[in-house]
Amino acid sequence: MKHLMAAMGVILLAAFTSFTGAGEAAPPPVNVSNFARAETDLYMGKAVKEGAFGQLRHRLEPAAIAGQDVVRMNHDTLCSMGVFDLAAGPITVTLPDSGRRFLSLQVLLQDQYTQAGRSEVPQWDSVSQTKARNVLLSLASLGGTGVMFGRREQVDPVSFLIGSAAGWGGNPPSAAL
């Protein structure tokens, strides 16, 4: 068995420490500087609505193309997602011995970087978020991007932004087998 401890971070998706947005006059517009955060909040919010707050939600069947939790989801991999409030204390994830089968654990903070952090979730303007996503997907179709995923100091900032739309939550190259 492998044991992993997260004392100041997130396991699988992120740690929500508070939900904001109640009583705000208008949702904040989504633009180039905050798109990665807005996209992460969208996916984490979906996971929370499906019961993944404070516990792991296990997908027991491969995802159908029309039913992906995230863009570009692996169709041959069973996934579990969880969103945890680590302000309440650390969590431990125990990974079983997978033998020769693929096993991966990715920890993402709310800005989608692969490391720990604190999170607050505003209600984003969905119209500007969709507009930004579509523009970034157009850029992604051109190819030629650098390192999209990993720790803040490992990624190319422009490629990271494009990756937020084209492959949210992707593994860094060092984690790919």
C-alpha positions in Angstrom: 0.0 0.0 0.0 1.1 3.6 -0.7 0.1 6.3 1.7 0.0 10.0 0.7 -0.6 12.8 3.0 -1.9 16.3 2.1 -1.5 18.8 4.8 -1.8 22.1 2.9 -3.4 21.1 -0.4 -6.0 19.3 -2.4 -6.5 15.8 -3.4 -7.6 15.1 -6.9 -9.4 18.4 -7.5 -9.2 21.1 -4.9 -10.0 22.3 -1.5 -12.9 24.6 -1.2 -12.5 26.8 1.9 -15.5 29.0 1.1 -18.1 29.5 -1.6 -18.6 33.1 -2.5 -21.0 34.8 -4.9 -24.2 35.0 -2.7 -25.5 38.5 -2.8 -23.1 39.7 -5.5 -24.7 42.2 -8.0 -23.2 40.6 -11.1 -20.9 37.7 -11.7 -17.3 38.6 -12.4 -16.5 38.5 -16.2 -14.1 35.9 -17.4 -11.0 37.1 -19.3 -7.5 35.9 -20.1 -6.1 36.5 -16.7 -8.8 34.6 -14.7 -10.0 31.9 -17.2 -8.0 29.0 -15.7 -9.5 29.8 -12.2 -13.0 30.1 -13.7 -12.7 26.8 -15.6 -11.4 25.0 -12.5 -14.3 26.4 -10.5 -16.7 25.1 -13.1 -15.3 21.6 -13.0 -15.0 21.5 -9.2 -18.5 22.9 -8.9 -19.8 20.0 -11.1 -18.0 17.5 -8.9 -19.4 19.0 -5.7 -23.0 18.9 -7.2 -22.4 15.2 -7.9 -21.5 14.5 -4.3 -17.7 14.7 -4.4 -17.4 17.3 -1.6 -15.5 15.8 1.4 -15.4 12.3 -0.2 -14.3 10.5 -3.3 -16.8 10.0 -6.1 -15.9 6.9 -8.0 -16.7 6.4 -11.7 -17.1 2.6 -12.0 -17.4 2.5 -15.8 -15.3 4.3 -18.4 -16.7 7.6 -19.4 -18.9 7.8 -22.5 -17.8 10.4 -25.1 -21.0 12.3 -24.6 -20.8 12.1 -20.8 -17.3 13.3 -19.9 -16.7 15.0 -16.6 -13.9 17.0 -18.0 -12.8 17.9 -21.5 -10.6 15.2 -23.2 -11.2 12.7 -20.4 -9.5 9.3 -20.8 -12.1 6.8 -22.1 -10.2 3.7 -20.9 -9.5 4.8 -17.3 -11.7 4.6 -14.3 -11.6 7.9 -12.3 -12.4 9.1 -8.8 -12.7 12.7 -7.9 -13.0 14.5 -4.6 -13.1 18.1 -3.4 -11.8 18.6 0.1 -11.8 21.5 2.6 -8.4 21.1 4.1 -9.0 24.0 6.5 -10.7 21.3 8.6 -7.5 19.3 8.7 -5.3 17.1 6.5 -6.5 14.1 4.7 -4.7 10.8 3.9 -5.3 8.9 0.7 -4.2 5.2 0.7 -3.5 3.9 -2.8 -3.9 0.1 -3.2 -1.2 -2.0 -4.8 -2.3 -1.8 -8.5 0.1 -4.5 -9.7 0.7 -3.9 -13.4 -2.3 -1.7 -13.9 -2.1 2.1 -14.4 -2.6 4.1 -11.2 -2.3 7.8 -10.9 -3.1 10.4 -8.2 -3.1 14.1 -9.2 -3.4 16.9 -6.7 -4.7 20.2 -8.1 -5.2 23.5 -6.5 -7.9 25.8 -7.6 -5.8 27.6 -10.2 -5.3 24.2 -11.8 -1.6 24.0 -11.0 -0.4 20.7 -9.6 0.3 21.7 -6.0 -1.5 22.8 -2.8 -3.3 26.0 -2.0 -6.3 27.9 -0.6 -9.5 28.3 -2.6 -12.5 30.6 -2.8 -15.2 30.1 -5.5 -17.0 33.1 -7.0 -19.9 32.7 -9.4 -18.3 33.4 -12.8 -20.1 35.0 -15.8 -20.9 32.0 -18.0 -21.3 34.0 -21.2 -17.8 35.5 -21.0 -16.4 32.2 -19.8 -17.8 30.4 -22.9 -16.5 33.1 -25.2 -13.0 32.8 -23.7 -13.1 29.0 -23.8 -14.0 29.0 -27.5 -11.2 31.5 -28.4 -8.7 29.4 -26.5 -9.9 26.2 -28.2 -9.3 27.9 -31.5 -5.7 28.6 -30.4 -5.3 25.0 -29.3 -6.3 23.7 -32.7 -3.2 25.4 -34.1 -0.9 23.1 -32.1 2.7 24.0 -31.1 2.0 24.6 -27.4 4.6 24.1 -24.7 4.2 22.5 -21.3 0.5 23.0 -20.3 0.3 21.2 -17.0 2.3 20.8 -13.8 3.6 23.1 -11.1 3.4 26.9 -11.7 7.2 27.1 -12.3 7.1 24.2 -14.8 4.4 25.4 -17.2 4.5 27.8 -20.1 2.0 30.5 -19.1 0.4 30.8 -22.5 0.2 27.0 -23.0 -1.2 26.7 -19.5 -4.0 29.1 -20.4 -4.8 27.2 -23.6 -4.6 23.9 -21.8 -7.2 25.2 -19.3 -9.7 25.1 -22.1 -8.4 22.2 -24.2 -7.5 19.7 -21.5 -8.5 21.0 -18.1 -6.8 19.0 -15.3 -4.2 17.3 -17.5 -1.2 15.5 -16.1 2.2 17.1 -16.4 4.5 15.4 -19.0 6.6 13.9 -16.1 3.5 11.9 -15.0 2.7 10.5 -18.4 3.8 6.9 -19.0 
